[in-house]
Every structure is written in C-alpha cells, then in structure tokens.
C-alpha cells in the first residue's frame, strides 16, 4: 500500500486498557506515515499513562468520567458537542474507539467511518447508542451477537497487547518487590461491590488476605480506592500505579483474584488462573470459564475453596499450556485485526474487511 502523510485517523481513548489496545496500532500507523490524533478522557492517571506509552503522539482532552446514570447521559451530550467542535476543525478519514458512543455519533455527522471495537455486549444501552451510527462494530467471535455491521475475529481485545507478538514476560519486573515466580497471589480490587473491602473486620477481602497469609503466600494488591491503602499494608505489597510491567507481575503470579473483568481476562491470557469476583455475567468471560482458566466466584467460602484448589492442584501449569496452545492454533493478534479494518477502510480494500465478516451459517 502506498504511504501517505495526508491521512488522519482519530482514536478515542476513554479508559486505561484502551491505551494498551491501541498503542501498537498507533506505532504501525505512524510507520506507514499516517497521522494519528488521539482524544483522551481526563480520568485518573489516564493522561500520564498515555504520555508514557505513546510519547510524541498529539492528543486533546474531551469529557470526563461520571458515575451516576444522569451524569453519564448529560456527559454524553456535552461530549457529543465537544467532539463536533473538535472534529469540525480537522480533516480525517476514519475514527476508532472501544465502545465509543461519542465518536460513533459525531463521525457519522461528518460522513466519516467510525470503527467501534468492543466485547461488553451486556452494556445494552451503549450498544444500542452505537449500532445505528457506526458502519462497523468489531467483536470477538465467541460473542453471539450478529448483524450486517458486525465483524468477528477469533480472540480477545486484550490480545492486542498480550499476544506473544507484543508481550514477553520479564522476571526483572519482580525485583522491586522482592518476589519469586509463582510464590505470590495478585489481587486487583476495583470496587466495594465484590470483596467488600470497606468493612475491614468482616469484609471478604480481609478474610481472603488472612487465608492467603495462612498459606504462607505473598500478596500483591492493586486497589482502586487509595484511601484504604493503610488498612492493608500489614497484609501485602501495595502497588502504586502506573506499574512499569504489570502484565509480567500477572504472569509470574500463582493466581489472580480480581473484581475487575479486564484484569481477570488479562491474567488468564498471560497464563495465570483468575478468580473473578466482580459478579457480572459476561459472554466474553464465559469463553475463559469454559476452558477452566477463569473461575467466577462470589461466595466467601467458595473463594477460599477455589484458592485452595488452584494452589494445591497447581492449575497454573495447566492454564499456561491451554493459553499457549490456543494462541498458537486459534486466537489471532488483535492488533492485526484493528489494522486490517482501519487500512481496509482507508484504502477501500474490501479483502481486508471481508475476512472478518461472519458467513450466514457461522
């Protein structure tokens, strides 16, 4: 394909994992002499993480994270207006984002293509707000939703950065924490909805930590509510995000306990069994649950029993072997999927897009 420097791609990034999802795509597009303009939502450490992972890539800040339903709806309208103002000032060929409602709306207004990636079909409101406006919605093959606009690939969105083409675990990531491979448990807690860390005395997280200490396992804790860090210092190593190589920490853990669905999948895809405590029933997670790589547990007793089973049976080795085989024989590099659909749209090369269209009997 001819390299051109008059082509611009818009990428909308609203969440930390989306930086990883697009960072190798950004590098590939830049090497093809294609301009990339990024829209960031100012949320937590998102800006600093993006600047570290994608230096010298231009970006603008639009929007902000809202928790309430009313706040999200009002914020969506304000973001649509802000997107319209921004996109009216630049020439672009195509836009892309993960679950990006605003980009789908505003790209359509300018007659441009918005390619939206996602795997959270349980968020039905977002899906319905995107579907009428985005020409292409790209999803993993294991999700059963179908339609003329739906493209499917065999894999997970996390394999855009965890596929062996991009990720190699590095033991050096353990050195700052004085850790040895497979002798610690990684815990990610993103809300009080699952392990209930706010009730320290009776809470599930405190009891789970106590049980892990009884097994003489070191504990690495990544906790979203930083005001609670002091409550857990005596139990475990507290991570201070952003971490230089968090995926190597996941890979060398004996198991992961996570209330966040993204990190539970990341753990599985780097070969570490994950206990998912977030409570959501997600089609994308079911693919890993069926393969006995992820274990969905909410009850306190079952968390304890599952930890004991995973450690005693050394399920870590089984999970690593299953994942390596699936990546070798089934799952694709999702970065290549993103590039195929983007470049197929830019250069009007239907062959790059057609291979992701499900056949009628698929």
Secondary structure, 3 states (H helix, E strand, C coil): CCCCCCCEEEEEECCHHHHHHHHHHHHHHHHCCCEEEEEECCCCCHHHHHHHHCCCCCEEECCCCCCCHHHHHHHHHHHHHHHHHHHCCCCCCEEEEECCHHHHHHHHHCCCEEEEECCCCCCHHHHHHHHCCCCEEEEECCCCCCCCCEEEECCCCCHHHHCCCCCCCCCHHHHCCCCCCCCEEEEEECCCCCCCCCCCCCCHHHHHHHHHHHCCCEEEEEECCHHHHHHHCCCCEECCCCCCCHHHHHHCCCEEEECCHHHHHHHHHCCCCEEECCCCCCHHHHHHHHCCCEEECCCHHHHHHHHHHHHHCCHHHHHHHHHHHHHHHCCCCHHHHHHHHHHHHHCCCHHHHHCCECCCCC
